[in-house]
Amino acid sequence: MAITMCPGQDTSFWRPGDIFEVQCSNCGYAVEFFKDDASRRCRQCGRQVANPKLNLGCALWCEHAEECLGYDPKKKMAAEGEHTSLVDRLIEELGRRDPSGEMRSRAIGVLEQARTLMSAEGGEPKVILAAALLHQVAPSEASRLLSELAVDAASAEEVTEMLAALADSRGPGSLEARILADAVALAQGDPAPETMSTPAGKVLAENKNKTANTT
Ligand SMILES: [Zn+2]
């Protein structure tokens, strides 16, 4: 046996048993969690909900956590926390644009898929999270909004370019663009695994199709 699994962890975190629902403390909506998520955003009201079952156990202090899990849980939490205020402000803006909340809830759906893909594939969080939230906004509008929110010009340009590519259904580009394309496809339905642009997207699409076929 080449690799000995740390007894506190199980890396096959895509299994259905590792996904569960928690009620949003603000509106009661069922928020879906992966067992390693520190927190997730409510799709209905946008509130950040903490994962009550979070049990990274030894992973938070073990020096082998990164090779064991495939990512460093401390880095993952830090990377997501750093962009919380940008995410909050974009969600707020979407709520202003569409008072029915539909635009916001679709955006949060894509955001959650993007976060899951990002935890397996990597990529620049700021660019991915902003593009996921703005996927229904015209590129020129998105560009204006990001500059209002003081996002650096290089990241804003990357987001704008990704949105333009998404609108034209252009082929896979950067890792961030591929994550965005997969996140949108997964949030909107049950895409065929072979149409996915990233390996994690393919696994998620396969799992979704399996669930769809057994229920
Ligand atoms: Zn809520």
Residues whose N, C-alpha, C, O or C-beta is under 5 A from the ligand:
A	BS01	ZN	C24 N26 C27 G28 Y29 C42 Q44 C45 G46 R47
